[in-house]
Amino acid sequence: MRTNTWLAERLHTIHQQYFADVPIKNTIYVRFGRTSRTRLGSIISKPDKKHTLPVTYISINSLFKDEIVPEFVIDATLAHEFAHYTHGFHSPLEQLYEYPHRGDVVNKELRNREAGHLLKDQDGWLKSEYRNFLINHKML
């Protein structure tokens, strides 16, 4: 069953496998967020009275709880959001770029970290299956 705990374990695996050199300097929560036709995931940070540094929240589209969605789609989404963290967006790390997506910096980061196969697999599934998936979930 896909739960927020399961997502946290997937993020931990993604961090260890592809981003082991990136320090986690604040608390990161990962969760299934709202459903969306177009947004696969998001990352934000918010101040928190219990923590010295702002807390980072990574949200994944709740439609991905459905086990029809391959794990590589979720892993690629988590890796994408963690690349933003790595680049200093919604994290205490130094911000490396002015804009989070300009110049294809996220995909370049993932390819440089040997995670390009996740992008390729995710893109293939999104192109071939996502429309029907959305129709079946009454999102189109």
C-alpha positions as a printed NumPy array, in Angstrom:
array([[  0.   ,   0.   ,   0.   ],
       [  1.299,   3.433,  -0.924],
       [  1.323,   5.686,   2.115],
       [  3.267,   8.752,   3.198],
       [  5.619,   6.412,   5.077],
       [  6.184,   4.458,   1.878],
       [  6.942,   7.746,   0.074],
       [  9.464,   8.697,   2.763],
       [ 11.198,   5.342,   2.247],
       [ 11.274,   5.908,  -1.532],
       [ 12.779,   9.387,  -1.011],
       [ 15.398,   7.925,   1.319],
       [ 16.304,   5.369,  -1.364],
       [ 16.505,   8.083,  -4.048],
       [ 18.728,  10.173,  -1.779],
       [ 21.063,   7.274,  -1.02 ],
       [ 21.225,   6.025,  -4.609],
       [ 21.584,   9.281,  -6.52 ],
       [ 22.203,  12.154,  -4.089],
       [ 24.343,  10.639,  -1.322],
       [ 26.749,  13.594,  -1.547],
       [ 23.964,  16.102,  -0.838],
       [ 23.59 ,  16.917,   2.856],
       [ 20.098,  17.135,   4.27 ],
       [ 20.337,  20.232,   6.453],
       [ 16.735,  20.575,   7.571],
       [ 13.663,  18.447,   8.14 ],
       [ 12.052,  17.139,   4.953],
       [  8.519,  15.796,   4.962],
       [  7.215,  13.934,   1.956],
       [  3.531,  13.244,   1.461],
       [  0.814,  12.597,  -1.038],
       [ -0.774,  15.956,  -1.762],
       [ -3.718,  17.031,  -3.829],
       [ -4.681,  15.453,  -7.128],
       [ -3.788,  17.205, -10.339],
       [ -3.87 ,  16.458, -14.044],
       [ -0.663,  18.341, -14.759],
       [  1.415,  18.657, -11.582],
       [  3.279,  15.49 , -10.652],
       [  4.957,  16.901,  -7.567],
       [  5.998,  20.068,  -5.794],
       [  8.424,  21.344,  -3.196],
       [  7.903,  24.191,  -0.731],
       [  9.415,  25.321,   2.542],
       [  7.735,  26.885,   5.545],
       [  8.964,  28.225,   8.867],
       [  8.188,  25.934,  11.778],
       [  8.285,  26.887,  15.467],
       [  9.655,  23.448,  16.416],
       [ 12.608,  23.693,  14.017],
       [ 15.411,  26.224,  13.713],
       [ 15.418,  26.094,   9.916],
       [ 12.35 ,  26.161,   7.697],
       [ 10.877,  22.726,   6.988],
       [ 10.838,  21.405,   3.421],
       [  7.693,  19.697,   2.154],
       [  7.703,  17.53 ,  -0.948],
       [  4.241,  16.641,  -2.216],
       [  3.45 ,  13.971,  -4.768],
       [  0.232,  13.815,  -6.771],
       [ -2.295,  11.698,  -4.828],
       [ -3.309,   9.958,  -8.027],
       [  0.002,   8.121,  -7.72 ],
       [ -1.326,   6.154,  -4.759],
       [ -2.904,   3.924,  -7.402],
       [ -0.56 ,   0.969,  -7.832],
       [ -1.23 ,   0.992, -11.581],
       [  1.257,   3.873, -11.659],
       [  4.739,   2.333, -11.942],
       [  7.159,   3.061,  -9.107],
       [  9.615,   4.618, -11.557],
       [  7.092,   7.416, -12.2  ],
       [  7.061,   8.22 ,  -8.49 ],
       [ 10.823,   7.775,  -8.169],
       [ 11.429,  10.153, -11.08 ],
       [  9.08 ,  12.709,  -9.511],
       [ 10.827,  12.419,  -6.14 ],
       [ 14.228,  12.723,  -7.82 ],
       [ 13.03 ,  15.81 ,  -9.707],
       [ 11.858,  17.478,  -6.5  ],
       [ 15.035,  16.499,  -4.652],
       [ 17.084,  18.022,  -7.491],
       [ 15.347,  21.311,  -6.652],
       [ 16.385,  20.812,  -3.016],
       [ 19.959,  20.149,  -4.198],
       [ 19.893,  23.376,  -6.209],
       [ 18.904,  25.362,  -3.118],
       [ 15.225,  25.838,  -3.915],
       [ 13.159,  25.447,  -0.729],
       [ 16.196,  24.164,   1.13 ],
       [ 18.911,  25.741,   3.278],
       [ 21.523,  24.828,   0.648],
       [ 23.057,  27.551,  -1.484],
       [ 20.809,  28.434,  -4.423],
       [ 22.736,  27.531,  -7.554],
       [ 20.454,  28.975, -10.221],
       [ 18.197,  31.98 , -10.589],
       [ 15.329,  29.893, -11.979],
       [ 14.458,  26.302, -11.017],
       [ 13.861,  24.921, -14.547],
       [ 15.543,  27.267, -17.032],
       [ 18.149,  25.557, -19.162],
       [ 16.819,  22.079, -18.337],
       [ 18.936,  22.147, -15.151],
       [ 16.847,  19.54 , -13.309],
       [ 17.011,  16.952, -16.082],
       [ 20.718,  17.632, -16.589],
       [ 21.259,  17.112, -12.857],
       [ 19.43 ,  13.8  , -12.942],
       [ 21.312,  12.598, -16.006],
       [ 24.644,  13.588, -14.407],
       [ 23.66 ,  11.542, -11.355],
       [ 22.912,   8.435, -13.445],
       [ 19.152,   8.821, -12.944],
       [ 18.41 ,   9.557, -16.593],
       [ 16.722,   6.172, -16.975],
       [ 14.045,   7.323, -14.527],
       [ 13.304,  10.321, -16.745],
       [ 13.169,   8.175, -19.87 ],
       [ 10.9  ,   5.564, -18.284],
       [  8.634,   8.197, -16.737],
       [  8.362,  10.102, -20.012],
       [  7.462,   6.91 , -21.881],
       [  4.73 ,   6.012, -19.389],
       [  3.33 ,   9.536, -19.33 ],
       [  3.158,   9.632, -23.13 ],
       [  1.638,   6.186, -23.574],
       [ -0.52 ,   5.659, -20.466],
       [ -1.199,   8.853, -18.533],
       [ -4.092,  10.131, -20.65 ],
       [ -6.044,   6.887, -20.237],
       [ -5.118,   6.806, -16.559],
       [ -6.597,  10.299, -16.133],
       [ -9.727,   9.311, -18.049],
       [-10.178,   6.253, -15.822],
       [ -9.862,   8.493, -12.761],
       [-12.409,  10.954, -14.185],
       [ -9.811,  13.698, -14.424],
       [-10.372,  14.268, -18.166]])
